[in-house]
Amino acid sequence: MGLRGYQPNQSTLDPANPPGRYSHPLPCYLGIDAGAAGGWALLDQAGEIMGCGIGDQGFLATVKKCQVARAALEQVTGFRGEGEAKGHRIHKLMEDYGRWQGRLEALGIETHLVPAPTWKRYHQLQIKAGLGAAVGWPKLKLIKRDMILDRARLLFPSAPLSRKKDDGVAVALLLADYARFGGTGGASFRRGRAR
């Protein structure tokens, strides 16, 4: 089964409850990596995967089945070394980022915009200074992706992360884990407003 609508803990979801009512009584935590190749992941209080997916497939149906305590959305920032040729890709990413912010605001979910260096430091995924110059930017991107996938596979062995292109879901899982523990350094979470 692919990532679309992945929900391994079917026993925790009550089919007797009509849509829109919470069937999982404990708080859940949401992580979102915006973008076409990005993903979302929902963890329960114990860190078990409630659902995950690529893009927004299955998101609304899954998130309505539990009470989301807070969400961590990866903050999109400036792009170093990206020229006009990448303009369309950046535009698409910014549109997706805005859509995710709108969805979370409309659902009244407590959201925190988390810069990539913050959650990577939390999960000990820093790259040593000078490595980019030594291996080159394209190779460094692959190294970062592999590190993220490896960490997510270690923390969530049941997650469907068998492909390299599942890195967006891996990021979402790590962000949900970050949200579950409230982040570090006095992270500011606010209901219904991305901050």
N, C-alpha and C positions, 0 to 999 in steps of 0.2 A: 504494500500500500504506500502511495506517495504521501507527501506532507499535507496535502489538501484535506483539511478537516480532521487531522490526527487527534484522536481523543482516547488515550489508553485506559483511563479510569472510568469506564462506563458505569461501574457499580456505584460510584459516588454521585451520579447524576440521576435524579428521580424522574422517570418518565411520566409519573402521575401528575406532576406539577405542570400546569399549562405554560406555554411560552411567555417569557417576561417575568416569571416568578423565580426567585432563587431556589435552586434545588441542592446547593452545596452551602451548608450553614456557616462554615468558617471563612475567614477572609482569604482572598486570592490576590496574587500579585502578577502584574502584567509588564512585559518587556516588549518594546517595539523598535525594530531597525527599519526606518523609512527607506523607500526606494523600490524600484521594480524588482530587484533581486533580494530585497529585504524580507523581513518576516516578523511574526509576532509569536509570543509564547505566554502561557498562563500557568502559574504554579500555585498549588495550594499552600497552606501554612507550613506543612511538613516538607515542602520542596518537591512534591510529586507533580508531574506534568499533567495538567488538566486538559491542555490542548495546545497545538502550535500549527503554524502554517506559513506558506510563502505568500507574499502580498497580503491581501485582506481576505482571501478565501477562507470561509468558515469562521471568521473572527466574530461577527455579530451574534451568530447562533451560540457560540461557545461562551462569550463574555456575558450573555444574558442568563446563563445557568448558574452563575455564582456572584458573590458580592466582591467586587474588586476594591480592595483596600487602598491601593495606590498603583500608579504606573510609572515606569521609567522609559522615556522616549529619547533615543539618541539624538543629541543636538547636532544639527547640521551647521557647519561653519564654513569659512572661506576655503578655497581649494588652491593649494600651492602647486604651481607648475601646470595648471590647467589652462589651455589656450582657447581660442574661439572654436576650434574644431570640436571641443568637448562641450560646447555651449548647450546643445540640445539635451545631452545627458544630465547636465547640471540643472537645467530648467525642469526636466522631468522629476528629478530628485526633490527639488524645492516644492513642486506641486504635490508630490506624495507626502512630503513632510507636513505641508499645510493641511492636507486632507486628514492625516492622522491627528493633528492637533484639533481640528474641527470635530472629528468623531469623539475624541476623549472629552472635549468640552461639552458636547451635546449629551453625552452619557453621564456627565457630572462626576467623572472619575478623577480622583486626586492624582495630579501628574507632575512629574519633575523632568525637566530637560537636562539630560546628563551628557556633558562633553565626553567624547571618546577617551581622552587621556584619563578622566576620572574613573570610569568603570574599568578600564584596562589596568589602572594602578590597583584598584580594589581587588581584581582577580590576578594580580601579579603577572601581567602580560606586557611589561615594558620591554622595549627594544634598546639595546645598549647604544650609547651615543657613538656615532661614526660608522655604524653598520650600513646605513644607507649609502654613504659615500663608497664604502668598500665593495658592496655587492651590486649597487645600482638600484634605482627606484622601482622598476618592474619586478625585480627579484625580491626586493624588500616587501612589496605588496603581497606576494605569494607566501613569504615567510610569516607575515602577520596573519594571513588567512589560516594557514596551517596551525599556528599557535592557538587561535581562537577555536577552531574546530577541535583540536586536541583537548583543550581545557573543558569545553562543553561536553565532549564525550566522556571525560573523566568524571565530571559532576553529575551528568545525566546519562548513564549507560543505556537506558531504554529509549532515549530520544532517537528519532529517525534522521541521523546525520551521516549517512553512508557516502554521500556524494560531496565533491568539492563545492558544488554550487549551493549546498545547504548552509553555507557560512552565514547567511542572513538570519536563519532560524537559530544558529548557534549564538550569534550576537544577541538575539532576542531572549534566549534562555539565560544568558549571562546578565542581561539587563533586568530580567524578572527576578533573578537571584539578588541582584543589587537592591532592587526595590523591596524585596522581602525583608532584608536586613536594614532597610532605611539608609543605605549608603554609608559614607564615612564623612567625617569633617563637618558635622552639623548640616547635612543636606536639607534643603528647604522643600518640603512637600506641602501643596495647597490643594484643597478640593476644587475641582472644576476649572482650575486655571493652570495653564502650563507656565512654569517658571524656571 
